[in-house]
Amino acid sequence: MIKATRLLHAQTYAQLDIEQLFRRMALNKRILAAACAGLMTIACILYIISNALPTWSVIKINLENAESGKANNGLWRSCSTSDAGIQICLDPSKLCPLAKDEAASSCHKMATARAFITLACIFSAISALCLAACIIESINKNTIVVTLIKVLPILSLVVGIIGLAVGISYATYIGPFTAEVSLGAASILAIIAVVINLIAAISALLIR
C-alpha cells in the first residue's frame, strides 16, 4: 500500500514537472515570437523608409569649364543641386527610354531594385503580423502559421539582400562623369534593415 502511494506521488510529481516544462516552453515560444515580431517590424519600417528616400547615394560631380553640383540618387526619385542652390528632382525611370548601353543596364538595375525592396517591405510586414499572431496560444499551434513564421523572414532577407546589392550598384553608377560617390542615408538604412532581418530570421528558426 505504501509503495503504491509512493509510486502514485512520483507519477504525480513527474506529471507536474512535465506540465511545468511545457508551460515554460510555450512561454519562451511566445517571448521569442514577440521579439522576432518586433525585429521584423523595425526591419519593415527601415525597408519602407529606404525605398522612399531619394538618398541611396550622394554624388559630387566636378565638370571641367562648367558649374559643379551634387546629386542624390534614389530608387523612385533623384535630385540634383547646383552650386547656385537650384534643385531639380525627377523620376529617374523617365530617362530610361532614352538610355543606351551602360545607362540602359543601370535602368534595369533600378527596376530590379525597386521590385525587390518593395517585396522586402511586403514580406517583412506579413512576417511581423504572423509572428505577432503566434503569441496567441490558440494560433501558435497551427502548422501553417508555424511554417510561415520561419519561411517569411528568410524570404524577406533574400529579397532584401538582392534589392540592397542591386540598388547600391544602380545608385553609384556615374557614367562618363568624374565624381565622388558615397552611400546615402537610404542605403545605410537598407543595410541596417538587412542585418536586423537576418537576426530575426535566425531567431525565428529557433521557435518550436
C-alpha positions in Angstrom: 0.0 0.0 0.0 2.8 2.4 0.9 4.7 1.5 -2.2 1.6 2.1 -4.3 1.1 5.5 -2.6 4.8 6.5 -3.2 4.5 5.4 -6.8 1.4 7.5 -7.3 3.1 10.5 -5.7 6.1 10.0 -8.0 3.9 9.8 -11.1 2.0 12.9 -10.0 5.2 14.9 -9.4 6.6 13.7 -12.8 3.4 14.8 -14.5 3.5 18.2 -12.8 7.2 18.6 -13.9 6.3 17.8 -17.5 3.3 20.3 -17.4 5.6 23.0 -16.0 8.2 22.2 -18.7 5.6 22.6 -21.4 4.3 25.8 -19.9 7.8 27.2 -19.8 8.4 26.2 -23.4 5.1 27.8 -24.5 6.0 31.0 -22.6 9.5 31.0 -24.2 8.0 30.4 -27.6 5.7 33.4 -27.2 8.5 35.6 -25.9 10.8 34.7 -28.8 7.9 35.2 -31.3 7.3 38.7 -29.7 10.9 39.6 -30.0 11.1 38.4 -33.7 7.9 40.3 -34.4 9.4 43.5 -33.0 12.6 43.0 -35.1 10.7 42.3 -38.3 8.5 45.4 -37.6 11.7 47.5 -37.3 13.1 45.9 -40.5 9.9 46.6 -42.3 9.9 50.3 -41.3 13.5 50.7 -42.4 12.9 48.9 -45.7 9.9 51.3 -46.4 11.9 54.4 -45.5 14.9 53.3 -47.6 12.6 52.6 -50.5 11.1 56.1 -50.3 14.1 58.2 -49.6 16.0 59.8 -52.6 19.4 59.3 -51.0 20.7 55.9 -51.9 23.9 57.6 -53.0 25.4 61.1 -52.8 27.3 62.1 -55.9 29.5 65.2 -56.2 30.1 66.0 -59.8 33.1 68.0 -61.0 32.7 69.3 -64.5 35.6 71.0 -66.4 34.8 74.5 -67.5 31.3 74.2 -66.0 29.4 74.5 -62.8 29.8 71.6 -60.5 26.9 70.2 -58.5 25.7 67.5 -56.2 23.1 64.7 -56.9 21.2 62.4 -54.7 20.0 59.1 -56.3 17.0 57.2 -55.0 15.0 54.3 -56.4 12.0 56.4 -57.1 13.3 59.9 -57.2 16.7 61.6 -57.9 17.6 65.2 -57.1 20.4 67.4 -58.4 21.6 70.6 -56.8 23.8 73.1 -58.5 26.4 75.3 -56.7 23.9 78.2 -57.1 21.4 76.2 -54.9 19.0 75.3 -57.7 17.5 71.9 -57.1 15.8 69.7 -59.7 14.1 66.4 -58.8 12.6 63.8 -61.2 11.6 60.2 -61.5 14.8 58.5 -62.9 12.7 56.0 -64.9 11.5 58.8 -67.2 15.0 59.0 -68.6 15.2 55.2 -69.3 13.5 55.3 -72.8 16.5 57.4 -74.0 19.1 55.3 -72.2 21.6 53.1 -74.1 24.4 50.6 -73.3 25.5 51.1 -69.6 22.8 53.6 -68.9 20.2 51.1 -70.1 21.7 48.5 -67.8 21.5 51.0 -64.9 17.8 51.4 -65.7 17.3 47.6 -65.5 19.1 47.6 -62.1 16.8 50.4 -60.9 13.7 48.5 -61.8 15.0 45.3 -60.2 16.0 47.1 -57.0 12.5 48.7 -56.8 10.8 45.4 -57.2 13.0 43.5 -54.6 13.0 46.2 -52.0 9.2 46.5 -52.3 8.9 42.7 -51.9 11.1 43.0 -48.8 8.7 45.6 -47.4 5.7 43.3 -48.1 7.3 40.0 -46.8 8.7 41.7 -43.7 5.3 43.2 -42.9 3.4 39.9 -43.3 6.2 38.1 -41.3 5.7 40.6 -38.4 2.0 40.0 -38.4 2.4 36.2 -38.4 4.9 36.4 -35.6 2.6 38.7 -33.6 -0.3 36.2 -34.2 1.9 33.4 -32.9 1.9 35.0 -29.5 -1.7 33.9 -29.2 -1.7 30.3 -27.8 -4.6 29.1 -30.0 -2.9 30.2 -33.2 0.7 29.2 -32.4 -0.2 25.5 -32.7 -1.3 26.0 -36.3 1.2 24.3 -38.5 0.6 26.8 -41.3 1.4 29.7 -39.1 4.5 28.0 -37.6 5.7 27.4 -41.2 5.1 30.9 -42.2 6.9 32.5 -39.3 10.0 30.5 -40.4 9.8 31.0 -44.1 8.7 34.6 -44.5 11.6 36.2 -42.6 14.0 34.2 -44.8 12.2 35.3 -48.0 12.3 38.9 -46.7 16.0 38.5 -46.1 16.8 37.1 -49.5 14.8 39.7 -51.5 16.2 42.4 -49.2 19.8 41.4 -49.9 19.2 41.3 -53.6 17.4 44.6 -53.6 20.2 46.2 -51.5 23.0 44.9 -53.7 21.3 45.9 -57.0 20.1 49.2 -55.5 23.6 50.2 -54.5 25.0 49.2 -57.8 22.4 51.3 -59.6 22.7 54.3 -57.3 26.5 54.5 -57.5 26.6 54.5 -61.3 28.0 57.8 -62.6 28.5 57.1 -66.3 31.2 59.1 -68.0 31.4 61.8 -65.4 34.2 62.4 -62.9 32.6 62.4 -59.5 32.9 61.5 -55.8 30.4 58.8 -54.8 29.3 57.9 -51.3 26.5 55.9 -49.9 23.5 57.9 -48.7 21.1 57.6 -45.8 18.7 55.3 -47.7 21.3 52.6 -48.5 22.6 52.7 -44.9 19.1 52.2 -43.6 18.6 49.3 -46.0 21.9 47.7 -44.8 20.6 48.0 -41.1 17.3 46.6 -42.2 19.0 43.5 -43.7 21.1 43.0 -40.6 18.0 43.2 -38.3 16.1 40.9 -40.8 19.0 38.4 -40.6 18.8 38.3 -36.7 15.1 37.9 -36.8 15.3 35.1 -39.4 17.8 33.1 -37.4 15.7 33.7 -34.2 12.5 32.6 -35.9 14.1 29.2 -36.8 14.5 28.6 -33.1 10.8 28.8 -32.5 9.3 25.3 -31.9 
